[in-house]
Structure formats: structure tokens, C-alpha cells
């Protein structure tokens, strides 16, 4: 029986979930490509496999990226 390694990256933002080939790309590059598609705000918090990461983190095959809106900002006006 052959074991397969997950080669895609799961990207989650709210109810949106995508499986993409993003290995080798940085979080900032991924955000630039998906910001409009998923309506991800630039100040979104980012976790990879449940741990907080910075914009220069380079994604590996099988990683799960989650963009999260900071709590308490929905409908907030300055």
C-alpha cells in the first residue's frame, strides 16, 4: 500500500475554503494573490497549522493556512 503526502495547501478565511498548490510561497505573496478573491483584510491574523506566523513564513506541502479577522472589528468605525 502506497502512502501519499498531501501536496496541496488548505486556505481558510471565514466560510471560504480552498485547496491550492502553494508550497514554496510566502504568506505575504499568498495574501496578495487571494486578498480580492476571498476579501481578506490586510490586518487579518494568519495561522499555519494552528500556530501564529509572520508574513515571511514559507508554506510547505500539506500546511493549513487560516486568515482570521481580528475580534471586535466587524462594523467598527473610527
N, C-alpha and C positions, 0 to 999 in steps of 0.2 A: 504494500500500500504506500502510495506516494504522499508526502506531506507538502502542502503548498503554503507559501508565505504570502500574507496579504501585501499586495503591491500598491494598492490604492490608498488614498488618504481620505478619511471621512471629515467633512467640513460641516459644522452645525452652527446655525445662527437662528435662534428662536425656533419656529416650526420648520424652518428650511434645513434640509439635509442633502448633501451631495457626496458622491464617491468620485474622486478625481485622482489623476496621476500627478502628484505634486512633489514627490521626493526630490530633494536637492534644491528646493526653492526656499527662500526666506519668508518669514511671516509677513514682513512689510511688502514683499512682492506679491504674495498671495492676496493680501488685503487690497492692493492696488487693482488687481485683476477682478476681484469679486465684490468690491465695495458697492458698485452700482447694481450689479446683478442681484445681490442679496440685501441691498440697502443697509450695509454695515456702517455705523458711525465710526469716525476716526478714533474717537476716545473709547471704543469698545475694549473691554478686558479680554485677553487671549489666554486660553489654557491649551496645553497639548497633553493628552493622556491624563487629564485632571490636574496637572501642575502648571502654575503660572509661568509664562515665558515672555521674553523680550522680543522686539521686532526683528532682531538679527538671528533668531533661532532658525536653524536649517532643518526642514522637515525630512523625516525618514519614512521609508515604506511602512505602511501599517499604522502610522500615527493617526490620532483623532484630534482634530483642531476644533475648539469651540470658541466662538466670539460671543461675548456677553455684554449687554448694555449695563452700564453702572446703575446700581439701585437708586431709585428716587429721582431719576431724570425724566421719566416719561411725563410729558406735558409741562415740564418745568420751564418757567420763563425768568429771565434775569432782571 
